[in-house]
Amino acid sequence: MLLFTLFLGKSSLFVFQSKLATDCGVIIVKQRGDLRVKKLFDLASTSLLSLILVLLSICGPANAKGGPYAWPYADLQVLRIQRVAQLEDILSRFEEKARAAASDKVVVSVLELSAFHAQALRQGAVDGEFEAKIHEVEQSFRRYYVENYFLFYDILFIDTTGSVVHSLRGESDLHTTLTAGKDALSPLGSCIAKRPNSEVFIDYHDYTPSSEPAAFLVEPIRKDDRLLGWIALQCSVNKINALFAPTGEDYETMETLLVNEQGLMLTDSQFFSGSSVLRAHLNFSNVPLKFAQGQGRMEVTDYRDQECLTAFQVVDFKGVQWLVVAKVDKDEVVTREFVLHKRYYAQRLLLAMAEKICPSMRLPVKGTKNPGVLVDMDEFYRAECSLGLRTFGISTCTGFLAISPRKFAYLAHVSNKDHAYGGTETNLLDQILENIERFDVSRNEKRQLSFLIVAPQLDGLEGALDQLLDRGYLLSQVRVLSCPQARTGEIRYDCDGTVVTWTSPSLNPLGSHKIEDAANLGEIIEAIIAQGTPE
């Protein structure tokens, strides 16, 4: 076992253990009282120097005070290093196998025989015995392919006329002439038309015969210095996609993507129900900058319009450049920081909320055409937005609204008997959240919900927030409206939006707020983080 101990100032101690006899290792990192264990696999193909540089970057002068974004960026850099190493490994295997095939006498013989067979078919000079021999050779080669070249989805054998004279899969590209008609416009057809004399890599593109994206390594085949044609070894996108699948990262929103120079994804996003390969774009405003920079980290707005922390690296393969991006939602990082140092941030949140209490009011809202379902104290109700919801008399209580935009909402009138206040008689928020997650939304749809907490005072805020965060929701999903000078509040919800109307101690209308007037807790904590972090 090789052991490195790096002392980097009073606040930081890193111990790096690497079991070099195997392909796995562990980084144990201690900083700011945190103890984290990072599993790194395939260290044999991952640069040890790169990993140490990541560690040094975490404990460098810029991060000496342990800023809250230092750890997520370190996680992203380690993940990026892993994915790049895995990608380069499979690309080297593609290249090695392709070159082996180009000089494989069996492969050369199959191309030569297939080209002769295709020419005989065009001349009508094939008898039954010859066809039987061809079939026997094809079956034999299929077994040889499985044993030696199954890394590739298919191998196309192309003669000097540009015709596909043989393939393993027998898809619609078999017997087509790649240099004629619409096929000549395809990436593969354009390549063969140039009659390449050396190896060529064709980047991933929609390949109609296979009904999925594909890339090709094209190898010229020669015999006795005579060009017989080419083999096109088809690289399935699934081989690459599997490398970038989620593997239990520490953050729910953390993912790695492979992107081409046009900003198109070459791997699937965990946030898409279907495939995003060659269908979804990264935010193109930052893609050229990342390709130009080559490697680094950056805070960006991503393809879901979410603010993200990213670590990235450009990978070059035979003149084709891709971008490996490891990313995580900033909202989740901010929420994690709040939970990790709750005592510190909760106090500052309440102080910040005191400054934001009762923002400028709109005119009071009179009765609406849709009165909505009335929710009494210690009750909750679910309704579609077309039906509407309302509750009134919120004074020493809290109104809680969980909203799925323009679809439905749950409204609760929470008293001090509830768990949110430390009571034991009701637990309305937990019931609402359980119902939502069991019956209303999928895991990926949870982040589309928003929550509104309404109360003249904020006695129940901390308890309600604990329940939301324990369920995996983010601070940025939570808004708060509070108005201490009001005696009561009333909430009305329907498809036109949410309106909170306040009344004075003399029961006269004070004014109203809409949900967009409410304080966003994620924005407040992010601002507090920017001011300084706990020691």
Number of C-alpha atoms within 10 A of each C-alpha: 9 9 10 11 10 14 12 14 11 8 15 19 16 20 16 17 16 20 14 13 10 12 14 15 20 16 18 15 17 15 18 14 10 9 9 11 11 13 12 18 15 14 20 16 14 20 13 12 9 13 20 16 13 19 20 16 17 24 22 16 12 11 15 18 18 20 18 19 16 17 15 22 22 18 21 26 26 20 22 23 22 21 22 22 18 19 20 16 14 15 15 13 13 20 17 11 18 25 16 14 21 19 15 12 12 13 20 21 13 18 25 20 16 22 23 13 19 18 15 13 12 9 9 9 10 14 10 8 9 12 12 11 10 16 12 12 14 17 12 11 16 17 12 14 18 12 10 13 19 14 19 20 19 21 25 23 28 30 25 14 17 21 23 25 25 24 23 17 14 13 13 11 20 19 17 15 19 25 20 15 11 10 15 17 14 17 18 22 19 15 18 25 16 9 15 14 14 10 16 17 19 19 21 20 18 15 15 13 13 16 9 15 19 21 21 26 23 27 22 21 25 16 13 6 7 8 14 21 26 27 26 26 26 22 23 19 18 17 15 18 17 11 19 25 15 14 9 9 12 10 15 14 18 23 25 25 23 28 23 21 16 13 20 20 22 28 25 25 21 19 14 10 9 10 15 17 23 20 12 18 19 19 15 15 12 15 20 13 10 21 18 9 13 13 16 13 18 15 15 19 19 20 13 11 10 13 16 23 23 26 27 27 23 21 18 11 13 12 11 12 15 22 24 24 25 27 30 25 22 23 23 21 21 21 21 18 19 22 16 12 13 15 10 14 19 15 11 15 17 14 11 17 19 14 9 17 19 22 15 11 15 14 12 16 15 8 8 9 6 15 14 19 17 15 19 16 16 17 16 22 17 21 17 18 20 15 15 24 28 24 23 19 18 23 20 16 25 28 28 23 28 22 21 21 13 13 12 20 24 24 31 25 26 28 23 18 15 21 20 25 19 13 12 11 12 18 19 22 26 16 11 21 17 13 14 19 14 11 9 13 15 11 9 13 12 18 15 11 17 20 23 20 23 28 27 23 20 21 15 23 17 14 15 21 19 14 17 18 16 10 14 14 21 23 25 22 19 23 21 22 27 23 20 15 15 24 21 23 27 19 25 25 29 23 15 10 14 19 20 26 23 32 21 15 12 9 11 11 18 20 17 22 22 16 20 12 18 21 23 20 21 21 16 17 23 19 12 15 18 10 8 11 15 12 11
